[in-house]
Amino acid sequence: MTFSKKFLIGSFVLILMVLGGYAIYSRSNPSTSVEQGQASVAEETLTQDPSARKNGQAYQSLDKSFGSKETPIPVSAEPVQFGTLIQKVIAQGQVYSYQKADLVSEVSGKLVALHVHDGQRVAKGDLLAEIDDRAFQLAYEEAQARYLSAVADYLVYEQSSETVETAVQAQQERREEIQKKLKAGDISEENYRQKSFLLDLESIKSGGRRSEVVAARTLDQARIQKDKAKLDWDKCQIKAPFNGVIFNVQVTEGQLISSNTQLFHLMNMEDLVVKARVLESEIGQIEEGREAAIEFPALADLGSVKGKIKAVSPYVNPSDKTIETVLSIDSTSPRILPGMFAEVHLDATVYENQLMVPKNAILPRDDRKVIFVVGDDSRAKWLYVKTGPENESMVTITDGKLKEGDMVLTDNHFTMGHGTLVSVSKKKQ
């Protein structure tokens, strides 16, 4: 391959121009050679004193060599705390309602009114549904008439009775005696009724008070029939036994229903609890009355909800070796529903009067534990420490020159050297 004479001459001229430009630039910028010399000095410092790089002095030497200021490293810091460290027991559980009922009809008839629908909130005593009560009303009025007739017969007998005999007087005295014992609380109502019945039976057998006892028993039977008829009449109105929410309505107005027909469900949504199962090996660490934090994965935005241990079962489930623990829920959020999954963090072992730091403040160095403390000069100084019990966020310090209130680094300090200049950008008090 051959080149023309013009091409060779042009290339030679271009090379001369580049070399000439570089020479002019070097003369007009003498600092370049100075900086190179300063860099050589800094590198010599690092070579002669390798420990300088470890404790941050090497970087200071470089900065001084180049005539610039040391740049602080941004970090976060938190204070050393003195207080109580609580270890947690974590368990899985489910939300339950203590009050729930399947409401059924107790009498047969036509459902003439249905006052509720699915999802409706009701209060205790609210009228929920009505069954045709006309036949029950008539039965009550009939029983009431028989009762009034029995009352009249009994009053007539009392007014026309003759003086009782000596045996009857003795029984009357015994009756008055057990009445006094009842008023004094020496015997119960049930015991009083049994003794009265035995006295009546004895009197009938002797013939002394036969007519009086028969009249009294007739009156009692009439009263019982009247009360039963009133009870059946009242059953035609289905009322809420407690506050709650109606769901799963299974009947409609106009429907003929029989006794024990299921109408709808009622559940109290206010008094909810979490039932969690704790491992047998951990049950010795918890007790009733201690605090707990409850989280609902389905309601992540709700955050952690406070709770308290209400009860610990005395029974160990033999199949999974767990013990049921019941927790109250300190929240009125309507979004918490029975059946929801929950994760509970139970307060377990308690360590009082402890010096504590965040767990992410502790660093491993040469099989020892190190912590960085920010001094008044804004430089990070490391300290060797020994640690004790810890929980998910804090660890106790058992040995080390730390005191309450010291600010310790919690991030961006993993490769930091002793004496490094820092700037605390996030300080948690």
C-alpha positions in Angstrom: 0.0 0.0 0.0 1.5 3.4 -1.0 0.7 6.9 0.3 0.8 10.0 -1.8 3.3 12.7 -1.1 0.6 15.2 -0.2 -0.9 12.8 2.5 2.5 12.2 4.1 3.3 16.0 4.3 -0.2 16.7 5.8 0.2 14.1 8.5 3.6 15.4 9.5 2.2 19.0 9.8 -0.7 17.8 12.0 1.7 16.0 14.4 3.8 19.2 14.7 0.7 21.2 15.5 -0.4 18.8 18.3 3.1 18.8 19.9 3.2 22.6 19.7 -0.2 23.0 21.3 0.8 20.7 24.3 4.0 22.7 24.9 2.1 26.0 25.0 -0.5 24.5 27.4 2.2 23.2 29.8 3.8 26.6 30.0 0.5 28.4 30.7 -0.6 25.9 33.5 2.4 25.3 35.8 0.1 24.1 38.7 -0.3 20.7 36.9 3.2 19.7 37.7 2.9 21.0 41.3 -0.3 18.9 41.9 1.5 15.8 40.6 4.3 16.4 43.0 1.8 16.9 45.9 0.0 13.7 45.0 3.4 11.9 45.1 3.9 13.2 48.6 0.5 12.0 49.8 1.0 8.6 48.3 4.4 8.4 50.1 2.6 9.2 53.4 0.2 6.3 52.8 3.1 4.0 51.9 5.2 4.9 55.0 2.3 4.8 57.5 -0.3 2.1 56.5 -2.2 2.6 59.8 -3.0 6.1 58.7 -5.5 4.8 56.2 -7.2 2.8 58.9 -7.8 5.6 61.3 -8.6 8.3 58.8 -5.3 10.2 59.0 -4.4 9.2 55.5 -7.4 10.9 54.1 -6.6 14.0 56.1 -3.0 14.0 54.7 -4.4 13.8 51.2 -6.7 16.7 51.8 -3.9 18.8 53.3 -1.6 17.9 50.5 -4.1 19.1 48.0 -4.9 22.1 50.1 -8.6 21.3 50.6 -10.8 20.7 53.7 -11.7 17.3 55.0 -15.2 16.3 53.8 -17.4 15.0 56.7 -19.3 11.7 56.1 -23.1 11.9 56.6 -24.3 9.5 59.3 -27.3 8.8 61.6 -27.0 8.7 65.3 -29.1 7.8 68.3 -28.6 8.3 72.1 -27.6 5.7 74.6 -30.6 4.9 76.7 -31.0 3.7 80.3 -34.2 1.9 81.1 -36.1 -1.4 80.7 -35.4 -3.9 78.0 -38.3 -6.3 77.2 -37.9 -9.4 75.2 -40.8 -10.5 73.1 -42.5 -13.8 72.3 -44.0 -13.9 68.8 -47.1 -16.0 68.1 -49.8 -16.4 65.4 -53.4 -16.0 66.2 -56.9 -15.2 65.0 -59.6 -12.6 65.9 -62.7 -13.9 67.8 -65.9 -12.4 69.1 -67.0 -13.4 72.6 -70.6 -12.8 71.8 -72.2 -14.4 68.7 -75.6 -16.1 68.4 -77.7 -18.0 65.8 -81.1 -16.5 66.5 -84.0 -18.9 66.0 -87.8 -18.8 66.3 -89.1 -20.3 69.6 -92.7 -20.5 68.4 -94.4 -21.4 65.1 -96.4 -19.0 63.0 -96.3 -16.5 60.2 -93.4 -14.0 60.0 -95.3 -10.7 59.8 -92.4 -8.3 60.1 -88.6 -8.4 59.4 -86.9 -5.3 60.7 -83.2 -6.1 59.8 -80.9 -6.8 56.9 -77.4 -8.1 56.4 -74.8 -5.8 57.9 -77.2 -3.8 60.0 -75.9 -2.7 63.5 -78.4 -3.2 66.3 -78.5 -2.5 70.0 -79.5 -4.8 72.9 -83.3 -4.9 73.1 -84.0 -3.7 69.5 -87.0 -5.4 67.8 -85.6 -7.6 65.0 -88.6 -9.6 63.8 -92.3 -10.4 64.6 -94.4 -13.5 64.4 -98.2 -13.4 64.2 -99.2 -13.3 67.9 -103.0 -13.3 67.8 -103.4 -16.9 68.9 -100.8 -16.5 71.6 -102.6 -13.3 72.9 -105.9 -15.2 73.2 -104.2 -18.1 75.0 -102.8 -15.6 77.5 -106.1 -13.9 78.1 -107.8 -17.3 78.7 -105.1 -18.3 81.2 -105.4 -14.9 82.9 -109.2 -15.5 83.3 -108.6 -18.9 84.9 -106.1 -17.4 87.3 -108.5 -14.6 88.4 -111.2 -17.3 89.0 -108.7 -19.3 91.2 -107.8 -16.2 93.2 -111.5 -15.6 93.9 -112.1 -19.2 95.0 -109.1 -19.0 97.3 -110.2 -15.7 98.9 -113.7 -17.1 99.5 -112.2 -20.2 101.2 -110.1 -18.1 103.5 -113.0 -16.0 104.7 -115.3 -19.1 105.4 -112.7 -21.4 107.0 -113.2 -22.4 110.6 -110.7 -22.4 113.4 -107.9 -24.9 112.7 -107.3 -27.8 115.0 -104.3 -28.1 117.3 -102.3 -30.3 114.8 -102.9 -27.7 112.1 -101.7 -25.0 114.4 -98.5 -26.9 115.0 -97.9 -27.1 111.3 -98.5 -23.4 110.9 -95.9 -22.7 113.6 -93.4 -24.8 111.7 -94.3 -23.0 108.5 -93.7 -19.6 110.2 -90.4 -20.9 111.6 -89.0 -21.8 108.1 -90.3 -18.5 106.8 -88.2 -16.7 109.5 -85.2 -18.8 108.5 -85.7 -17.8 104.9 -85.8 -14.1 105.8 -82.7 -14.4 108.0 -80.8 -16.1 105.2 -80.4 -19.4 107.1 -82.0 -21.4 104.3 -82.2 -20.9 100.5 -85.3 -20.3 98.4 -85.1 -23.9 97.0 -84.8 -25.3 100.5 -87.8 -23.2 101.7 -90.0 -24.5 98.8 -89.1 -28.1 99.5 -89.9 -27.8 103.2 -93.2 -26.0 102.4 -94.1 -28.7 100.0 -93.4 -31.4 102.7 -95.6 -29.6 105.2 -98.5 -29.3 102.7 -98.1 -33.0 101.9 -98.2 -33.9 105.6 -101.3 -31.7 106.1 -103.2 -33.3 103.2 -102.4 -36.8 104.5 -103.7 -35.9 108.0 -106.8 -34.2 106.5 -106.3 -31.1 108.6 -105.8 -28.6 105.7 -107.0 -30.6 102.7 -109.4 -28.0 101.3 -107.0 -25.1 101.9 -104.1 -26.8 100.3 -106.2 -27.8 97.3 -107.4 -24.2 96.8 -103.8 -22.9 97.1 -102.5 -25.4 94.6 -105.3 -24.7 92.2 -104.3 -21.0 92.4 -100.6 -21.8 91.8 -101.4 -23.9 88.8 -103.5 -21.1 87.3 -100.7 -18.6 87.9 -98.2 -20.9 86.2 -100.4 -21.4 83.1 -100.9 -17.6 82.9 -97.1 -16.9 83.1 -96.4 -19.6 80.5 -99.0 -18.2 78.1 -97.4 -14.7 78.6 -94.0 -16.1 77.9 -95.1 -17.7 74.6 -96.7 -14.5 73.6 -93.5 -12.6 74.2 -91.6 -15.0 72.1 -93.5 -13.7 69.0 -91.2 -10.7 69.2 -87.5 -11.5 68.4 -85.2 -8.9 70.1 -81.5 -8.4 70.1 -79.9 -10.1 73.2 -76.8 -7.8 72.8 -75.2 -5.1 70.7 -73.9 -6.4 67.4 -74.2 -6.7 63.6 -76.8 -8.8 61.8 -75.6 -11.1 59.0 -76.8 -14.2 57.1 -80.5 -13.4 57.1 -82.3 -16.6 56.0 -86.1 -15.6 56.2 -88.4 -13.2 54.5 -91.6 -11.4 55.6 -94.8 -13.5 55.1 -92.9 -16.8 55.5 -94.5 -19.6 57.6 -91.9 -20.7 60.1 -91.8 -23.5 62.6 -90.2 -23.6 66.1 -86.4 -23.6 65.9 -86.2 -22.1 62.4 -82.9 -20.3 62.0 -83.6 -16.6 61.3 -80.2 -14.8 61.2 -76.9 -14.5 62.9 -75.8 -11.7 65.4 -72.2 -11.0 66.3 -70.8 -8.4 68.7 -68.1 -6.5 66.8 -67.0 -4.4 69.8 -65.7 -6.9 72.3 -63.2 -8.6 70.0 -60.2 -10.6 71.2 -57.2 -12.4 69.6 -56.6 -16.0 70.5 -52.9 -16.9 69.9 -51.1 -20.2 70.4 -47.8 -19.9 72.3 -45.2 -22.7 72.2 -45.0 -24.8 75.4 -41.3 -23.9 75.7 -42.1 -20.1 75.8 -45.1 -20.1 78.0 -43.0 -19.6 81.2 -42.0 -16.2 79.9 -45.5 -14.6 79.7 -48.2 -13.9 82.2 -51.6 -12.3 82.5 -51.7 -8.5 82.4 -48.6 -7.9 80.3 -48.7 -5.7 77.3 -48.7 -6.9 73.7 -48.4 -5.5 70.1 -50.8 -6.9 67.6 -50.4 -6.7 63.8 -53.0 -7.6 61.1 -51.3 -8.4 57.8 -54.5 -7.7 55.9 -54.5 -4.2 57.4 -50.9 -3.2 57.0 -51.8 0.5 57.0 -53.4 0.2 60.5 -50.0 -0.5 62.0 -49.3 -2.1 65.3 -52.3 -2.1 67.7 -51.9 -2.3 71.5 -53.3 -5.2 73.4 -53.0 -7.0 76.8 -52.9 -10.6 77.8 -56.3 -11.4 79.4 -55.9 -15.1 80.0 -53.5 -18.0 79.6 -55.0 -21.5 79.2 -53.9 -24.1 81.8 -54.1 -26.7 79.1 -51.3 -27.8 76.6 -52.6 -29.0 73.2 -51.0 -32.5 72.9 -51.0 -32.4 69.1 -48.8 -29.3 68.6 -47.6 -28.6 72.1 -49.0 -25.0 72.2 -51.0 -23.1 74.8 -53.9 -20.8 73.9 -53.5 -17.2 75.0 -56.3 -14.6 74.9 -55.5 -11.0 74.2 -57.7 -7.9 74.4 -57.6 -5.4 71.4 -57.1 -1.8 72.2 -58.8 -0.5 69.0 -62.3 0.4 67.9 -61.5 0.1 64.2 -64.5 -1.4 62.3 -62.0 -2.9 59.9 -60.9 -5.5 62.4 -63.1 -8.5 61.8 -63.6 -11.9 63.4 -61.6 -14.6 61.7 -58.8 -12.3 60.7 -55.2 -13.5 61.0 -53.0 -11.7 63.5 -49.4 -11.7 64.6 -48.8 -10.9 68.2 -45.7 -9.7 70.0 -46.1 -10.6 73.7 -44.0 -8.9 76.4 -42.0 -11.7 77.9 -38.7 -11.5 79.9 -38.1 -8.0 81.5 -34.6 -6.6 82.3 -34.7 -3.4 84.3 -32.1 -0.7 84.8 -30.2 -1.5 81.6 -27.8 0.6 79.5 -29.0 0.1 75.9 -28.1 1.0 72.3 -29.8 0.2 68.9 -28.7 -3.2 67.6 -27.4 -1.6 64.3 -24.9 0.5 66.3 -22.9 -2.7 67.1 -20.1 -3.7 64.6 -17.8 -6.7 64.7 -14.1 -5.9 64.6 -11.4 -8.6 65.1 -13.8 -10.9 66.9 -14.8 -8.1 69.2 -17.7 -5.7 69.3 -17.2 -2.0 68.4 -19.4 1.0 68.7 -18.8 4.5 67.3 -19.5 7.5 69.5 -19.7 11.1 68.1 -17.6 13.5 70.1 -18.0 17.3 70.6 -15.5 17.7 67.7 -17.8 15.8 65.3 -15.4 13.0 65.0 -16.4 9.3 65.3 -14.4 7.5 68.0 -14.7 3.8 68.4 -15.1 1.9 71.7 -14.9 -1.8 72.4 -18.0 -3.0 74.3 -19.5 -6.2 75.7 -23.2 -6.9 75.2 -25.9 -8.7 77.2 -29.6 -9.5 76.6 -31.2 -8.1 73.5 -34.6 -7.9 71.7 -35.6 -7.2 68.1 -34.3 -3.6 68.2 -32.1 -2.9 71.2 -29.1 -4.6 72.9 -27.8 -4.0 76.5 -24.2 -2.9 77.2 -22.6 -4.8 80.0 -19.1 -3.4 79.7 -17.7 -0.3 77.9 -17.1 3.4 78.4 -20.6 4.5 77.6 -23.1 6.6 79.5 -26.7 7.6 79.0 -27.1 10.3 76.4 -24.0 9.5 74.4 -24.7 9.7 70.6 -23.8 6.5 68.8 -23.7 6.0 65.0 -26.3 3.7 63.5 -25.6 3.7 59.8 -22.9 4.5 57.2 -20.2 3.4 59.6 -19.4 -0.1 58.6 -16.0 0.8 57.0 -15.3 3.9 59.1 -12.0 4.5 60.8 -11.3 6.0 64.2 -11.4 9.8 64.2 -13.3 10.2 61.0 -15.1 13.5 60.6 -18.9 13.0 60.4 -22.0 15.0 59.9 -25.0 13.8 61.8 -27.9 14.2 59.3 -30.5 12.1 61.2 -30.4 12.4 64.9 -33.0 10.5 66.9 -33.5 11.7 70.5 
